[in-house]
Amino acid sequence: MKNPYNIIESAPLIDIIPIPICYVDKEGVFTFRNKRFIDVFGYDEKDVPTLKEWWLKAYPDEDYRKWVTINWELAVNNAAKTGSDIQSEVYNVTCKNGIVRNIIISGSTINDEILATFFDITELKQAEKNLLANEERFILANKASDNGIWDWLTLENKVYYSDQWKAQLGYKPNEIANEFKSWEDLLHPDCKEDMSQKLREFLSNPTDFFIAEFRMKHKDGSYRWIGNKAASVRDENGKVIRMYGAHTDITKRKEAEIELLEKNNFIDKIIEGSAISIWISDDKGTLIRANPACLKFFGATEEEVVGKYNLFGDKVIEEKGFIPEIKKVFEKGEVADILVDYDLSAVEVVNVKNATHKIVNSIFTPIFDRNEKVSNVIVQSIDLTNIKKAEEELKNHRDSLEELIKARTKELEDKNKELDNALLVFVGREQTIKKLEERIKAFEGR
């Protein structure tokens, strides 16, 4: 059945999906890519009509491209055999504008064709920047007195709400009464009990500030997140007789936080469920998290490696001369791709049972904080032992075949020389006989 997902017919619907999607037929031709694919990577049908162009442009580094293609083909073949989804993996994709983005690529196989999905985790960093921008806007709004000001005389229970306080919720000045009950009525049902409890605690045991976040109902029926900061005036007995403060609409900030949390949860699920060995270090190279595939790969437990294993104390990596390259990941934020014959028995903090040598391809990808400093490094490792073994066996077979051909060629050359010599002898004899015949004839003629 050709294209059971009806990609072409569903193009308008797929175009609004906020993640890149493409469809590749069995010949490696892109038969569909949604608008998000072009927006993120910049490549349209003219730039990358087939997988051949995609490999060359998205992964310009030859060594990294080789690893990507091998890893992808293994994942696709496994998915086709097992009927499962293509195992998700993080790849460093070079966009048309030259920017390298960290992309989680997965998908499904459909009759030797591929539906691929791309999750751009570089947006997590952008979300952090957006969160910072919202906080900066919050500070600027306070300085410009653009907050919703309120004032409450607790003994008389008289309240004042500024026009901006009411406008934040979509109301005109005369549409909300200056009563304490107005605030209570507009609170989200899930926030009422919590806010009442916090307010009672503050009144009975006041601190410098009353800070809270809650949802309030907008005139349009939606709920807005409100950030509140207030101070108080107390009488000679320390009792609160007045509270005053400001409301700030922090909806965008909260939505960004929720979105970031959801994305982080999604990434957590991908990392934990990945069949690829993935572990994360702190800014000093110490392992702080390892997924189950990593622990199985290296034959370790969390107790053995978390907080104990350190890259720069790894004797295998040091002896193989990779420490300078890995330092660049932490100091310069560069991605490192190393291939090492790893002796698992040499890892001091791990007691590996039946330790063996593995040819391991590891990608070290830096993660930056908001100050553009490397805060963590994600390490993805793949066991290429069987692939390298197959390559070596193929090379040995090719070398043996070449030696055999050389030997056969020499035998033929030797036989040709023998034939040439025999021919020369034969020709020489013919000439001798001819001369004898001529002499006989001459003698008989006398």
N, C-alpha and C positions, 0 to 999 in steps of 0.2 A: 504493500500500500504506500503510495507516494505521499510524503509530507502529511502524516495523519493529524498534525496539529493545525493544518490549514493556516500556515503562517501568512501567506499572501492575503487571504481573505480577512485575517485578523489583524492586518497591519495597522489600521487606525487605532485599534484598541491597544496593541502592543506598543505603539509609539508613545502612549501616555504613561506607560510603566516607567518608573524612575530609575531603572537600572538598564545598562546596555545588554542587548540580546542580539544574537545573530544565528543564522542557519546556514550550514555548509553541506553541500551534497557529497556523494561518494567520490566525485572527481576532484574534490577540494575547492569547489567554486562557491563563493558567497552568493546564495540565492536570496538572502534577506538580511538586512541589518536595520534595527530600529533607529529612530532619530537620536535617542540617548547615546547609542553607540558612536554615532558621528560627532555628537556634542562633546563627549568625553575624550575620544581618541583623535578626532579630527580627520580620520580616514574614511573617504567615501568609496563608491564602487570603482572609480577611476584609479584611486590610490592603491587599493588592495582588492583586486577582483577575485583573487584566489588565496589559498593558504600560503602559497609560495611567497607572495609579496608580503603577506602578514608576518611570516617568520622573519624576513629580511628587515622590514621596517620597524616592527614592534620590538624586535630583539637584535639590534645592530651588532652587539658584541658576539663574535663567532663562538667563543667558548660557552657563553651563557646560552646562546641560541641552541647549541648542541644539547645542553642539559634540558632546556625547555622542551624541545621536540621529542627527546627520548622519554622524558617524564610524562608528557601529554599523550604520546602514543601508547605507553604502558597503561595509563589510566583509562584511555578510550577502549583499548583491547580488553581490559579487565571488566569494564562496564558492559561491553558487548557480550562477553562470555557469561557473566553472572546476572545480567538483566537489571543491574543496579544503576544508580546515577554515576556519572563521571566523578571520581573523587576530587573534591575541592582542593585547590592549592593556591598559594600566594605567588604571583609572578610580578616581576618589575617590568612594566610595559612602557616603552618609549612612545609618546604621542607624536603627532605630526609636528607640533610646535617645539619638540625637543624636550618637553617636560617628562620626567619619568614618574609614573604613578604606581603605587602598590595596589594590585588588583587580585582579588580572589576569584578564580575562574573555575566554573563547574559546568554541569550540563547533563544531557541525556543523549544516548545513541538511539537512532531510529532507522532501522534497515540500512545500516552502514552509513547513515547520514547523521549529522551532529547538530543538536540545538544547544548552544553555549550561552551561559549567563555570566555576567561580570559584576562583581561587587567592589566598588571603589572605596577602600578603607582610608585613602588619603583625606576623605571628607571628614573623618574623625578629628583630624588636626584642624580643619577649617571650622568645625563645630566649636572647638575650643577657642579659636580666635573670635568666633561670633559671640561666644559667651563672654569673653573679655570685653568685646565692643559694647555689649549690652550693659555690663557693669560700669564702663566708662560713661555711657550715656546716662546711667542712673546718677552718677556723681555730677555731671554737667547739668542735669535737670534740677538737682537739688540746689546748685549754685544759682541757677536762673529762677529759682522759686516757682518752678513749673509743676510742683507736686500738689497733691490734694491736701490742703491744710485742714486740720480739725482741732477743736478745743472743747474740753468737757469739764464742767464744774460738777464734781462728783456729789457734793452735799446737796446742791439744788437740783441736780440732774438736768442741767441745762447744757445744750450742745450747740456748737457752731460748725457747719461744714462750708468750706469755701466753694466758689463756683467751679473751680477746677476739680475739686473733690467729686462734685456731682457730674461734671462733664466727662470724667474718666469712665463713668458708668453709662454715658449716653444721655444724661438727663439735663434739662434746663434748670436754672436756679430755683424756679418756683415749683418744680415737680417732685422735690424731695423735702419733707419736713425736717427742720433742725431738731430732731429728737433722737435719743439714744436708741430707741426702738427701730429707727430707720436702718441703722447699721446692722442690728440683729436680724432684721427681716431679710436683708439682702445677702446675708452670709449663705454660703452653700450648705445644704443640710449636713453634709459630712464634716463641715468645719465648726458647726455651732457648739457642740458639746466641748470640743477641744479648746476653742477660743474662750468660752465661758470659764472653763477651769483655769486656763492660763491667766485670765484677767483677775479672777478671784485671788489667785496666788500672788499676783503682783500687788494688788491692793492691800493684802494682809502682810506681805513681806516685800516692800518695794526695793528695787535695785536702781542703778543709774538710768537704765533705759528699758523700755518695754518694746521688744523687737519680735515681730511675728510675720508669718506669711500665710495667706488664706485666700480663698476664692469668694468673689462677690458677683452677684447676678447683674449683668448688663441689661440695658433697656431692650436690646434686641433679643433677649432670652438666653444668650450665651453667658458663660462664666469667665471672668478675668482674674488672673492671679494678681494679688495686691501685696506689695511689700510695705510693712508698717514699722515706723520707728518713732517712739514717743518718749517723752520725759515727764516728770511730775513735780508738783509743788506740794510740800507737806507743812502741816501746822507744827506748833511747838512740841506736840506729842509724837511727831513722826507719822501722823496719819495723812494719807493722800487726800488733798482737798481739790486738786486740779490735775488733769492730764492734758497734754497737748502734743501734737505730732503731725506726721505727714504720711500720706498714701502715695505710693508709686506703682504704676502699672508695670509689673514684671512678667507679663504673660509670655512675651517672646523669650525672655531668659529661661523661664520655667519650661517652656516647650522645647527649647534647645537642650536643656538639662535632661528632659525626659527622652528626647530623641537620641541624645548622646548615650544615655543609660541603655536604651533599647538597642542601639548599635553595638555598644560594648557587650551586652548580653548575647547579641547575635554572633559577635566575633568570638566570645567565650565558647559558644556552642560549636562553632566551626573548628576552633583550635582543639577543643576536647574530643570532638568527633572525627578529626582528621586522621587518616591512615598514615600520613607523613609525620615523621619525628619533628616536633616543634618544641623548642624551649626558649625561655626569655631570661635575659640577664639584666642586672642593674647597670648603672653607669660605670661600675668598677669591674665588670665582667663576671660577677658572681651570679650563679643560677638562682632565680627566685620562683620560677614556675616551669613545669614540664608536663606535657600532655601524656596520656597513657601510651600512645604510640612511641614516644621518646623513651619512656621508662622501659618498655618492652624491647625496643631497639638496642639499648645499651645494657639491658639486664640489670636495671637499678631500681631502687625504691625511692620514694620521696624523702624518707628520713636520711638516706645516704647522700643525696645530692643537693637538696634545697638548702641554700645558705652555706653549703660546704664546697661544692665544686666551683672552681674559678678558672676561666679560660687561660689567664696568664700564668697559672700554676700547672697547666697541662703539659707534662713532659713530652708526650707524643707530638703535640703541636709545636712545642719549642724545638725538639730535635729535628723536625722536618723543616724548620726555618720559616714558619708561617706567622710568628709573633709580630714582626714588623707590619705585615699586611693587615692583621687583625687590629693592631693599634690604630691604623688609619680609620677604621670603622668608628672607633670611640673618639678619636681626636679630630678627625676631619669630616666625619659623617659620610664616608664612602662605603659603598656596598662591596663586600668581599666574597669571592667565589673560590673555594679551595677544594682540591681533590687529594685525599690523604689515605695512605695504607695504615689503618688504625689498629693498634694492638690494644684490645680491650682489657687485657690483663695488666696493662701499665697504668691504669687509672687508679690512683691511690685511694680515693674516697669510696670507691665502689668495689665490692667483692663479687666479681662476675663469675657465675658458674659456667663451666665449659667455655672459657674465654677463647676467642678466635681472632684472627685478623680479618678486618673488613675494609674494603675500598669504599670510602665514604665521601660523597660530594655534599659539602655544606655551604649554604648561602647565609651570610651575615648581613642583616638589614637593620640600619640604625633607625630608631624612633626619636623624634625631637620634641623637647618641651616648648613652651610658649616663648622661651628666650633663645630658641634655635640651638640649644645645646642638646647633645645626645643624652637622653635619660634612660633609654633601654635599648637592647639589641635583640632582635628576633632571629633565632638560628633554626634553619630548616635543613634536615639531613636526609639523604637518600642512600641506600645501600646499592652500590654499583658493582659489587663483587662478582655476581653471576654474569653481568654484561661484560665486564673487563675480562673475565675468564673466557667467555665466548669469543671475544675479540682476539685474545691471545691464541686460542685454539685455531681460529680462522687464519691468523698470521702464520702459525706453525705449519698448517696444512698448505698454505700458499707457498711457503718457503720450500717445503718438501716437494711440491709439484714443480717448482722452478728448478730444483736440483735434478729431478728426474728428467725433465725436458733437456737440461744441459747434457746429462749423461747420454740420452738417446741421440741427441744431436751430434755428440762427439763420435758415437758408434757409427753413425751414418757417414760422417766425414772420413773416418778411417776406412770404411768399406769402399767409399768412392776412390780413395787413394789406391787401395789394392786393385780395384778394377782398372784404374788409369795405368798402373804399372804393368798389369797383365796385358792390357791393350798394346802398350809400348813393346812388350816382348813379342807379342803376336805379329805386330806390324814389322818388327825387326826381322823375324823369321821369314815372313813373306818376301821381304826385300832380298834376303840372302838366297832363298830358293829361286827367285826370279833371276838373280845374277848367275847362279849355277846353270840354270836353263839356257841363258844367253851364251855362256861359255861352251856348253855342250853343243849347241847349234853351231857355234863358230868353229868348234873342233871338227864336227861332222862335215862342215862345208869345205874343209881342206881336202 
